[in-house]
Amino acid sequence: MAAEDTGSTGGGEPKRRRRRRRRPRPKGIPAGGAAAAGGKPAATDPKAGSSARSGRSKGERTAGGGAATTKGRRGAAPRSQASGPRTPTVKEVSAGGVVYRRDDRGIEVVLASRRTRRGDLAWGLAKGGIESDESMADAAVREVREETGIEAVIEASLGDTKYMYVWEDVRIRKTVHFFLMRATGGDVDDRDDEMEDVRWFPLERALKRAAYRGERDVLRRAADALG
């Protein structure tokens, strides 16, 4: 298989200035985050794509069972008050694609990387929100073009993946619909600066390099479809 390719599907044109795209606020989140929504800040999961679970507070564990209880304590708060307000939760739907190219060396797919909140470089598939006047397929093609600079056409659906993360103290339950897409042109240097790097990887290596389990599952579906 071929080694990583940092080049593009196009020729040797000079690098273009990448567009700056502001990350949209997930739908349903007020400008003030959880505080504006009447919620309580939740622990932030540093990895998008993994479930963000916040443990019970010390007060909840004491009131929830065991020898230590609130029975008989003067001025003890009811359980409903001790637990505090629940963290607001909203649902969000996005679309993206597994973009591939094939030649005599084999199959390669494009991955894009961004920094996590911990500062680690995480490689993954291009994806993003669906505009009000878009279909899922149209949104997937647009997001691939914006995040990777690659033009592509849809060949098949790869199903979806679901995960949860926290954004501005609001828990997001996200569903992403993915499509198998064939690259037809474009240049990885003509992408949004939201992505730190975009590269072509041999399919087998992309399966190991993708940071999130859900997207690795999607890549396996793509590998099965491509034969």
N, C-alpha and C positions, 0 to 999 in steps of 0.2 A: 504493500500500500504506500501511497505517497505520504511524504512528511507534511507537517503543518504548512499551510500556504497563507501568507499574510497579504497576498495580492488580490486582485479583483477579477471579475469576469471580463473586464474591458481591456483596453490597450494601455500603453505607457503614458497616459496623459498626466500632467502635473496635478499634485494634490489640491483638492478644493477645500475652501473653508467650510467646516461643518456647521450645520444649522444648530441653533440652541432652542431646545424645546423644554418648556416648563412642565414638570410632572403634574398632571391634573389631580385635583383633590377628589378622592373617591366619592361617589354619589351618596348623599344622605348624611355627610359629615358637615356640621356647621363650621363657620370660620374659627370659632373658639375651641374646636376639638370637643373632648368629652365634657369639659366644664360647661360649655355652652349648651350641651345636650342634657345636662343634669346628671352626668355619669361620674364615675370615679376612675381616675387614671389606672390603667392596667399595666402589668409588666410587659415590656416590649420584647418580642421574639426577634433576635438578630438575623435569623435566616427566613426569608420569604419562601413559602413552599412547605414549611413544617408547622405543625399545630402549635399555637401559642396558648399554653395552659397556665393560668395563674393559680397558685395554691391558695388554700384557705389561710386567713390570717390567724395569728396566735389566739386572738379572742374567740374566733370561730371554733378552733380545735378544743379550747377549754369548754366552751358551751355545748359542743357537739357530742360529747360522750366521755367515758372514763370516770374515774373517781372524782375528778374535779368538776363540779357543776355549779350553776348559779343558784340552786335551790337554797333558800334560807339566807341568802346574802342580802343585806340591806342596800337598797338603791341599785340592784343589779338591773342592767338594761335587758329588755326582751331580745330574743334571738334575731328577730327581724330588723331591729335597730342596730344590733352589734355587728351584723354582717355588712351594713352600709348599702348604698345604692348599687345596682348592678351596672357593669360596664356596657355602654351602648354597643349594639351589634348591627351591622348593615350587610347586605348582600351585593355583590358586584359580579358582572359577567364581562369577560374579555375574549379576545381571539388572537391566534398567532399561527405560526407555521414552522414546519421542518422543511427547510429549503435545501435541495440537493443538486449536485451536478455529477455527471458520469462521463468517464473517458476510458481509454485503454488501461489506465492504472487502477481503476476501480471507482467507488462511489465516495464522494465527500459531501459533508453537510456543513452549513455555516452556523457558528455559535457567536453570541455577543456577550461581553462581560461588563459588569458594573461592580462598584465597591459596596460591600455590605456595611452595616452600621459599625461593625467591628474593624472595618478597614480591609477585610479580606477581598480578594478578587474572585468573583463567582461567575462562572460561565453558564449560559443558558440559552434558551430559544427566544426568538423575537416574539413579542406579544404586547397587547395593550388594549385600552378601552374601546368600546363600540360607540360611535357617534349616533345621535338620534335618527339621522337619515341614512344609516348604513345597515347592510346585512352583515352577518358574521363573516361571510367570505370576503366581502369588500374590506371590512376592517382588518382582517388578517393580511391581505395583500398590502394595504396601506402601512400597517405597523411594520411589516417586514422591510418595506422600502425605506421607511423613516429610520428604523433602528439599525439596519445593516447596510443601506445603500444599494441593495440588490433588487432588481426587478424579477418577479416570478409569477408563474401561473399555477392555479390550483389543479391538482390531479385527483385527489381523494380526501375524504374526511378521516381523521385519525382519532375521533372521539374527543373526550375531554379529561381534564384532571381537576381536582378540587383540593383546596388548602385554606389555611386561615393565618392571618397575620394582624399586627396592630399598627395603625397609622394615626398619629396625633391622638393617642389615648382612646381610639375607637377600634373595636375588633371587627375585622373584615372577613367575611366568609366568601371566598372567591371561587368561581368556576371559569376555567379557560378552555375554549374550544380550539382544537388544533387541526391543521390541514397539512397534507403532504403537498409540497410545492416544488416545481422545477424551475431552476434559475434560467432566465432568458437574457440577462444583461445587467448593467449597473456597475457600480464601483464602491468598494467598502469604505473608501475615503469620503464618499458623499453621503455621510450619515449624520444623525443627530449627535451632539456632544454628550448626550445623556449616557451613551455607551463609551466605556473607556477603551475597548478594543473589539475588533471583529475579525475572525479568522475562519478559514476553511480547515476542517479536520477530516481525516479518514473516518468513515462511519464507525468502525470498531473503536477508535480512540475517543470519538465524541460520546459514545455510550459510557465511557469511564470518566470523561472530563466534565460532563454536565453535573452541576452542583446539587440539583434537587431530584429526589427520588421520583416524583411524579413526572418530571420531564424525561428522565431516563426511561421510564415506562413508555412514554410517547415515542421516544427514539427507537425503542425495540419494536413497536408497532410499525414504524416507518421501515425498519430493516426487514420485517416480515413482508411488507407490501412490495418492497423493491426486489425481493428475492435474492 
